[in-house]
Amino acid sequence: MITEPADGVYDITCIETDGPPGRIRAYLTEDGTIVDTGLPESTDALLSGIEETGIDPERVVITHLHPDHIGGIEAVLDHYDAELLLPTGADADETPPADRFYGDGDTVGPFEAVHMPGHIGHQHALVATEDDYAVLADALSGADQRGLSGGFHLPPGKFTESLSQAEQSLDALLDYEFDVGLVFHGASVLADASAKIERYALAGA
């Protein structure tokens, strides 16, 4: 399933189930930046979704090296002449060789990278500063996973290295304003996202 949650970015949902693995997705921008690549078993759906958009990826950007984010890297690189960008601090032995590494504050396609440790130490969110949205990696998930609507929650503790650090990392997003907050688990927030993150962060302070 493909949707356009913000101008110029497509949500390619490859798997959606009530139980595990839940929702597996990638994001593709009009300039050819694909953010994360799902699970190995979601690769066929990912490639079909990319083809449906009519956009040829020029770069594959990985937010963090968990299995549900890196499973389709090789397939995408086999099908498209794209460069691979990994976050600084990631164990590059888990993926094909990176063309380059990026870190906090770097420009990555249409995004500015924001280091968001906690879920895992090398994780980065990606803020499209000119386009009013952000891809939040697994720094946050959709609150609908906990029966709430229109907001965020921290990733589950059993999948997170440090919940306290994950909470502290939210402060890094408070320097940005964006309307749409795109997540990989649960429902994305399509309005007032940065304001909702600020309220969530302050409530936990």
N, C-alpha and C positions, 0 to 999 in steps of 0.2 A: 504494500500500500504506500502511495506517495501523496504527501500533502506539502503545501507551501506555508509554513507557520509564520514566516516573515518574508518581506520582499527580498528575492534573490537567494533564498536558501530552501532546500528541499529536505524533508524528513523522509527517508527511505526506511520504512518499518518492514523488516525482513521476517520476523517471527513475532506473534502475539498470542500468548496463551494465558489462561487463568492461573496455572501453576508454573513452576520452574520450566523453562528459563524466563518466563514472563515476556517482556517486550525487548526485542533485539533490533537495534536501529543504527543507521549511519546518517550523517548529514552531508549534503553536497551543495556547494555554492555555484552561482552562475559563472564565476571566474575559474571553475574547475578544481576547487579545493574540496576533497572528500575528507571528512573528519571521522576517524575510526571505521572499523570494517566488520564488526560483528563476530559471530562464532564461525568455525569452519562449516558447520551444517547449515548456516544461513547464507553461504556464499552464492548459491545459484539465484536466490531471491535478490541479493544485493546487486549482482551483475545485471539482472533483468530490470531492476529499478533504475540503475544508472542509465541503461540503454533507453528506457522510457523517457527520461528527462531530456535526452538528446545532447547531453553535456559530456564531453570527454574529459575525465580527470587529468589535470596536469600535475597535481601533487597530492600525496596521501599524508595526512597529518594525524599522528596518534597522540591522544591526550594522556594515556597511561597504558602500561603493558599488562592488562588483565585479559584473560582468554576471550571474554565477550567483546573485546574492543580490537583485537589483533588477528582474529581468525581468518579474515579474508584478504590480508595484505598481499600474499603471493598471487592470488587469483587476479586481483586488481592490477598488480604490476605486470602480470603475464598478458593481460588484455589491453593495457594502455601504456603509453610512453609517459609515465609519471615518475616524479621524484618522491622519495620517502623521507619524511621529516619525523624525527623522534625527539622526545623531551630529554633535556640534559639530566643525567643521573639514571636513565633507564638502562637495563641490562640488554645491550644490543645483541647478545647471543640468542635471544628469544625470537628474533625477527630476521628477515633479510637485512643485509648491510644498509645502514642509513646513508642517504646522500648528504644530509647535514643534521645537526642537532640544534634545537632551539631552547631558549630559556626565558625567564621572566623579563617582560618588557620588549621582547623581540617581535618584529613584524613577521607574520606567517600568513601568506596570502592576504585576505581581507581583514585579518585578525591581529589584535595585540595579545600576546600570551601573558597569562597571569598565573604565577606559581601557586598551587593550592594543595600543599601536603596535608596528610591526615588519613585519607582513604588509602593512599600509598604515597611515598615520599616524593616521587618525581612527577606527580600529576600536575597538569596545567589546564586551566580554563582558557577559553578563547573568546575575546570580546571584539565584535565587529563595530568599532567605534564610529564608523560613518553610516552604519545601517541599522542601529537601534536594536540590536539583539546580541545575545551571548550564548555560546555553547559551553555548558557548565561542567562538562565531563561527569565524574561521579562525586563532585564536591557536594552536590545536592541531588535529591530525587523528587519526583512529584508527590505532593501530599496525599493524592488519591490512593496511594498505596496503603495509607493508614486510615482510609475512610473519610478523608477531608477533601476539600476541593479548592482549586485556585491558589495553591501555595506550594511550599517546599518543606522537606525534612532532610536531616542528615542521612547518609547511607547507613545501612544496618551495621551494628557493631561487629558482628561476626565476619563481615567482609572488609573491615576497616582497621588499619594499623593503630590509629590513635584518634578516638572520637574527640578528645579535648583539642588536639591539634587541628582536626577537621573543622571544629567550631571556630577556633581562633583564625583559621585561614579565611573565613568569610569576610573578615575585616578588609582583606585585599580587594574585594569586589565593591566596597563602599566608595571607592574613588571613581566609580563609573556609573553612568546612567544609561539604562537600556530598558525598553518596553517588554521585550520578549526574552524569556529565559528557557533555553532548550536543554532538556535532560535526556538521559539514556534509559532511565527506569521510571515508570510512572508517566503521568501527563505533564507536558511542558506548560509553562505559564505564559499566556499570550497577551497579557496586559499588566502594566505596573510591576514588572518583575523586579527591578532593582529596588523599588520601594518596599516590596514584600521581603526581599532578602535583608534589607536594613532592619525592618521590624523584627524579623526572625532572629537576626544576629543580636540586636539589642535586648530581646527578650531572654536570650541565653546568657547575657553578660552578667 
